[in-house]
């Protein structure tokens, strides 16, 4: 078993050359760290300028020190923060001195958050929200992550779990005192509260996968015949030359991926190989992968050359791949369209007749995609599921409560109580609060 020291340190800012960097130390010996550099610890929650010194008395760096005492700190432990200059020489010197000090060691990944969890500074959902905030790429992701850090999910979950525990306590009392009958008003109270809980859980589950979509984003595959304009569309949407545009058929062999922000949702664009009959083994593999990724995509963007006869047949064939939504772009309007009729099924999809050579072509496509992306702006008070494990826990809690509905509360109280216990445990797994003493 690894012998882990309780006082940890690490650089809290990204590695590399920068104007400033932050070194954080957390644990019982944190407040002794300033003395390692020949300076005094500042007062709690006050920034103090200090000149850190090496063992030979030479100045290491001109820094700002901050001190926090347990339990009123981010981790619940004593904390020292060193705000230094971000040169590699400065950071290496500071880290070397800390590593040489008895009782201090480099933190492993996520260990500061683990300290905060163990000391009750946050629950699991808030830690997940912190991770999501660090990884956020869009404003909607940022808002969802900060809301989760503030308890948007954990607060209602804890309240519902407490309600279930209170109902369980009533049933356990009946079981312990079997010679006494459960008052009719208590039975009615349990029935009403259970239905209210079921309604609340069902409402969360009926939100669709909004939270998961905001966090994970969607994928859109650009598919179509060779030289229809897929790579041009990709470059328009990203505003840069991601894909090579050429008149030569089969230029795109492998799948190119890039992300854009559509109404706050990260949308991963997949530029796939142009579809045609080919004997080229590599190009053929690219076409096979294109079909595979298109079928897995949330949105398929079908791009065809409207100036070439038979484009409607290509659209019909490609639309059959769609498991989600479809956006049909009939390109090269500047060359004139060959008039063809789309079937009723295909016509139900979103469509654009345009020229990808237009300067505002990217804006036209993005505006259409915005209409297709689900409306995901929710009130900050909404309890959004952001991970598969949240959904699984909500489903389990709902199923256990629902399983108790056909049971007779008075004559089958043990079975009802067991279903309530399982429901409370399922909700507790979301935040990490699972305590068998709660019912007592």
C-alpha positions in Angstrom: 0.0 0.0 0.0 1.3 3.4 -1.0 2.3 5.5 2.0 0.6 8.8 1.3 1.5 11.9 3.3 -1.5 14.1 4.3 0.1 17.4 3.1 0.1 17.7 -0.7 1.2 20.3 -3.2 0.9 20.9 -6.9 0.9 23.6 -9.6 -2.7 24.8 -9.9 -2.2 26.5 -13.2 -1.5 25.0 -16.7 2.1 23.9 -17.3 4.4 26.0 -19.5 5.8 29.5 -19.7 3.4 32.2 -18.4 3.3 35.5 -16.6 1.9 34.0 -13.4 1.5 30.6 -11.8 -0.1 29.3 -8.6 1.3 26.6 -6.4 -1.2 25.2 -3.9 -0.3 23.3 -0.7 -3.0 21.7 1.4 -2.8 19.7 4.6 -1.7 19.8 8.3 1.8 21.0 7.5 0.8 23.6 4.9 1.2 26.6 7.2 4.9 25.7 7.8 5.7 26.1 4.1 6.4 29.9 4.2 9.2 29.2 6.7 10.9 26.9 4.1 11.4 30.1 2.0 12.5 32.3 4.9 9.2 34.3 5.1 6.3 34.5 7.5 2.8 33.1 7.0 0.3 35.9 6.1 -2.9 36.4 8.0 -5.8 34.2 6.9 -7.6 35.4 3.7 -5.2 38.3 3.2 -2.8 38.6 0.2 0.8 39.4 1.3 3.8 40.2 -0.8 6.9 38.3 0.0 10.4 37.6 -1.4 11.0 33.9 -1.3 14.6 32.9 -0.5 16.7 30.0 -1.4 18.7 28.1 1.2 21.8 30.3 0.5 19.8 33.5 1.2 19.4 34.6 -2.5 16.0 35.7 -3.6 14.1 33.1 -5.5 11.0 35.2 -6.6 8.8 38.1 -5.7 5.4 36.5 -4.9 2.0 36.9 -3.3 1.2 34.5 -0.5 -2.3 33.6 0.7 -3.2 31.5 3.7 -6.5 29.7 4.7 -7.1 27.8 7.9 -9.1 24.6 8.2 -12.0 24.1 8.0 -12.7 27.4 6.3 -10.9 26.5 3.1 -11.6 25.0 -0.3 -10.4 21.6 0.8 -11.3 21.8 4.5 -7.6 21.6 5.3 -5.0 24.3 6.0 -3.9 25.8 2.7 -1.1 28.0 1.5 -1.1 29.4 -2.1 2.0 30.8 -3.7 1.3 33.2 -6.6 4.6 33.3 -8.4 6.0 34.2 -11.8 5.3 31.5 -14.3 8.8 30.8 -15.6 10.0 27.2 -15.6 13.1 28.1 -13.4 10.9 29.7 -10.7 8.4 26.9 -10.6 11.0 24.1 -10.6 12.9 25.8 -7.7 9.7 26.1 -5.6 8.7 22.5 -6.3 12.1 21.2 -5.5 12.1 22.9 -2.1 8.6 21.6 -1.3 9.5 18.1 -2.4 12.6 18.0 -0.2 10.6 19.0 2.9 9.6 16.2 5.3 5.9 15.3 5.2 5.2 17.0 1.9 4.6 15.3 -1.4 3.2 16.0 -4.9 -0.5 15.6 -5.2 -1.9 12.9 -7.4 -4.5 13.8 -10.0 -7.8 15.0 -8.4 -6.5 14.8 -4.8 -7.4 18.3 -3.8 -10.9 17.6 -4.9 -10.8 14.3 -3.0 -9.8 16.2 0.2 -12.8 18.6 -0.4 -15.1 15.6 -0.8 -13.8 13.8 2.4 -14.1 17.0 4.4 -17.7 17.8 3.3 -16.8 20.8 1.2 -18.6 19.4 -1.8 -20.5 16.3 -2.8 -19.9 14.1 -5.9 -22.2 16.0 -8.2 -20.5 19.3 -7.3 -17.1 17.7 -8.0 -18.4 16.5 -11.3 -19.6 20.1 -12.0 -16.1 21.4 -11.2 -14.6 18.9 -13.7 -17.2 19.9 -16.3 -16.5 23.6 -15.7 -12.8 23.0 -16.4 -13.7 21.3 -19.6 -16.4 23.7 -20.7 -16.2 24.9 -24.3 -19.5 26.8 -24.6 -21.5 29.3 -22.5 -24.3 26.7 -22.0 -21.8 24.1 -20.7 -20.3 26.8 -18.4 -23.8 27.7 -17.0 -24.7 24.1 -16.5 -21.4 23.3 -14.8 -21.6 26.3 -12.4 -25.2 25.5 -11.6 -24.3 21.9 -10.7 -21.4 23.2 -8.5 -24.0 25.4 -6.7 -26.2 22.4 -6.0 -28.8 22.5 -8.8 -28.8 18.7 -8.9 -27.7 17.8 -5.4 -30.2 20.0 -3.5 -33.4 18.5 -4.9 -31.9 15.0 -4.8 -31.0 15.4 -1.1 -34.5 16.8 -0.4 -36.2 13.9 -2.2 -34.0 11.3 -0.4 -34.9 12.9 2.9 -38.6 12.7 2.1 -38.2 9.0 1.3 -36.3 8.4 4.5 -39.1 10.1 6.5 -41.7 7.8 4.9 -39.4 4.8 5.6 -39.2 5.8 9.3 -43.0 5.8 9.5 -43.1 2.3 8.1 -40.3 1.0 10.2 -42.1 2.3 13.3 -45.1 0.2 12.2 -43.0 -2.8 11.8 -41.3 -2.4 15.2 -44.6 -1.8 16.9 -46.7 -4.4 15.1 -49.4 -4.5 17.8 -50.4 -1.0 17.0 -52.3 0.0 13.8 -51.0 2.6 11.5 -53.4 5.6 11.7 -55.4 6.2 8.4 -54.1 9.7 8.1 -50.5 8.3 8.1 -51.4 5.8 5.3 -52.9 8.7 3.3 -49.8 10.8 4.0 -47.4 8.1 2.7 -49.6 7.6 -0.4 -49.7 11.3 -1.2 -46.0 11.9 -0.6 -45.0 8.8 -2.6 -47.0 10.0 -5.6 -45.5 13.5 -5.3 -42.0 11.9 -5.3 -42.9 9.8 -8.4 -44.1 12.9 -10.2 -40.9 14.8 -9.4 -38.7 11.9 -10.5 -40.7 11.4 -13.7 -40.4 15.1 -14.5 -36.6 14.9 -14.2 -36.5 11.9 -16.5 -38.9 13.5 -19.0 -36.5 16.3 -19.5 -35.0 14.1 -22.2 -31.2 14.1 -22.4 -30.8 17.8 -22.2 -28.1 17.8 -19.5 -26.1 15.0 -21.2 -26.4 16.7 -24.6 -25.1 20.0 -23.2 -22.2 18.2 -21.5 -21.3 15.8 -24.3 -22.5 17.7 -27.3 -23.8 16.3 -30.6 -22.3 14.9 -33.8 -23.1 15.9 -37.3 -21.8 13.9 -40.3 -21.4 15.6 -43.7 -22.2 13.0 -46.3 -22.7 13.1 -50.1 -21.2 12.3 -53.5 -17.7 13.3 -54.4 -17.1 17.0 -55.1 -20.6 18.0 -53.8 -19.1 20.5 -51.4 -18.7 18.7 -48.0 -15.2 20.0 -47.3 -16.2 23.5 -48.4 -19.2 23.4 -46.0 -16.9 22.2 -43.2 -14.5 25.1 -43.8 -17.4 27.6 -43.9 -18.8 26.4 -40.6 -15.4 26.5 -38.8 -14.2 29.7 -40.4 -10.9 28.2 -41.4 -9.3 25.7 -43.8 -9.8 22.4 -41.9 -10.3 20.3 -45.0 -8.5 20.3 -48.4 -10.9 21.5 -51.1 -10.0 20.2 -54.6 -11.7 19.5 -57.9 -10.1 16.0 -57.9 -12.6 13.3 -56.8 -11.6 11.3 -53.7 -9.5 14.1 -52.0 -11.0 13.3 -48.5 -10.0 9.8 -47.6 -10.3 9.6 -43.8 -12.8 11.3 -41.5 -12.0 14.8 -40.4 -13.4 16.0 -37.0 -13.8 19.6 -35.7 -16.0 21.3 -33.2 -18.3 24.3 -33.5 -20.6 26.0 -31.1 -24.3 26.0 -32.1 -26.6 27.7 -29.7 -24.4 26.8 -26.8 -24.2 23.1 -27.8 -20.8 21.7 -28.9 -21.4 20.2 -32.3 -18.7 17.8 -33.7 -18.6 18.0 -37.4 -17.4 14.9 -39.3 -16.3 15.5 -42.9 -16.5 12.1 -44.6 -15.2 10.6 -47.8 -17.2 11.4 -50.9 -19.4 8.5 -52.0 -18.8 6.8 -55.3 -17.8 3.5 -56.8 -14.1 3.0 -56.5 -11.4 0.4 -56.8 -9.0 2.3 -54.6 -8.6 0.3 -51.4 -7.9 3.3 -49.2 -10.7 5.4 -50.6 -13.0 2.4 -50.3 -12.2 2.1 -46.6 -12.9 5.8 -46.2 -16.3 5.4 -47.7 -17.0 2.4 -45.4 -16.1 4.5 -42.4 -18.2 7.4 -43.7 -21.3 5.1 -43.7 -20.5 3.8 -40.3 -20.1 7.2 -38.6 -23.1 8.7 -40.4 -25.4 6.1 -39.0 -24.1 6.9 -35.5 -24.4 10.7 -35.9 -27.1 12.7 -34.2 -27.5 14.8 -37.4 -26.7 13.9 -41.0 -25.9 16.8 -43.3 -26.5 15.6 -46.8 -24.8 17.7 -49.5 -25.5 17.1 -53.2 -24.7 19.0 -56.4 -28.0 20.4 -57.5 -26.6 21.1 -61.0 -26.1 17.4 -61.7 -29.1 15.2 -62.8 -30.1 12.5 -60.3 -29.2 14.5 -57.1 -32.7 13.7 -55.6 -32.0 10.0 -55.9 -28.7 10.5 -53.9 -30.6 12.4 -51.3 -33.2 9.6 -50.9 -30.5 6.9 -50.5 -28.5 8.9 -48.0 -31.5 9.9 -46.0 -32.2 6.2 -45.2 -29.0 6.2 -43.1 -30.4 8.8 -40.7 -31.2 7.6 -37.2 -31.7 11.2 -36.1 -32.3 14.4 -37.9 -31.4 15.3 -41.5 -30.3 18.6 -43.1 -30.3 18.5 -46.9 -28.2 21.0 -48.7 -28.7 21.2 -52.4 -25.5 23.0 -53.4 -24.3 25.0 -56.5 -27.4 27.1 -56.9 -25.2 29.5 -58.8 -25.0 27.0 -61.6 -28.7 26.5 -61.8 -30.6 23.5 -60.3 -31.8 20.5 -62.3 -35.5 20.5 -61.2 -36.2 17.2 -59.4 -38.9 16.2 -56.9 -38.1 14.9 -53.4 -40.3 12.2 -51.9 -42.7 13.1 -49.1 -40.6 11.4 -46.5 -37.4 13.2 -47.6 -39.2 16.5 -47.9 -40.1 16.3 -44.2 -36.4 16.9 -43.4 -34.8 20.4 -43.1 -33.4 21.6 -46.5 -31.4 24.5 -48.0 -31.0 25.4 -51.6 -27.9 27.5 -51.8 -24.4 28.0 -53.1 -21.6 27.2 -50.7 -19.5 29.8 -52.6 -21.6 32.6 -51.0 -19.8 34.4 -48.2 -22.8 34.0 -45.8 -23.1 30.3 -46.7 -21.8 29.2 -43.3 -24.2 31.5 -41.5 -27.1 30.0 -43.4 -26.2 26.5 -42.5 -25.5 27.4 -38.8 -28.9 29.1 -38.6 -30.6 26.0 -39.9 -28.6 23.8 -37.5 -29.7 26.1 -34.6 -33.3 25.3 -35.4 -32.5 21.6 -35.3 -30.6 21.5 -32.0 -32.9 20.9 -29.1 -34.0 23.9 -27.0 -31.8 23.3 -24.0 -31.9 26.6 -22.2 -33.4 25.6 -18.8 -34.1 27.5 -15.6 -31.1 27.3 -13.3 -33.3 25.7 -10.7 -34.0 22.7 -12.9 -32.4 19.4 -11.8 -30.7 18.3 -15.0 -29.1 14.9 -15.5 -25.7 15.4 -16.9 -24.3 11.8 -16.7 -25.5 8.3 -17.5 -24.9 7.3 -13.8 -27.4 10.1 -12.7 -30.0 8.7 -15.1 -29.5 5.2 -13.9 -29.9 6.2 -10.3 -33.1 8.2 -11.0 -34.6 5.3 -13.0 -33.8 2.9 -10.1 -35.3 5.2 -7.5 -38.4 5.7 -9.6 -38.8 2.0 -10.3 -38.5 1.1 -6.6 -41.1 3.7 -5.5 -43.4 2.6 -8.3 -43.0 -1.1 -7.3 -44.4 -0.2 -3.9 -47.6 1.3 -5.4 -49.5 -2.1 -5.8 -48.5 -3.2 -2.3 -50.7 -2.7 0.7 -49.0 -0.3 3.1 -50.8 -1.8 6.2 -50.4 -5.5 5.5 -47.2 -5.5 3.4 -45.4 -2.7 5.2 -42.1 -4.7 5.2 -42.1 -4.9 1.4 -43.0 -1.3 1.0 -40.3 -0.3 3.4 -37.7 -2.3 1.5 -38.7 -0.6 -1.8 -38.4 2.8 -0.1 -35.0 1.9 1.3 -33.7 0.9 -2.1 -35.1 4.1 -3.6 -33.3 6.2 -1.0 -30.1 4.3 -1.6 -30.3 4.9 -5.3 -30.7 8.6 -4.9 -27.9 8.7 -2.3 -25.5 7.3 -4.9 -25.9 10.4 -7.0 -24.4 12.7 -4.3 -22.5 10.0 -2.3 -24.7 10.3 0.7 -25.5 6.7 1.7 -26.0 6.2 5.4 -28.0 3.3 6.9 -28.3 5.3 10.2 -30.5 8.0 8.5 -33.7 6.0 9.1 -32.9 5.5 12.7 
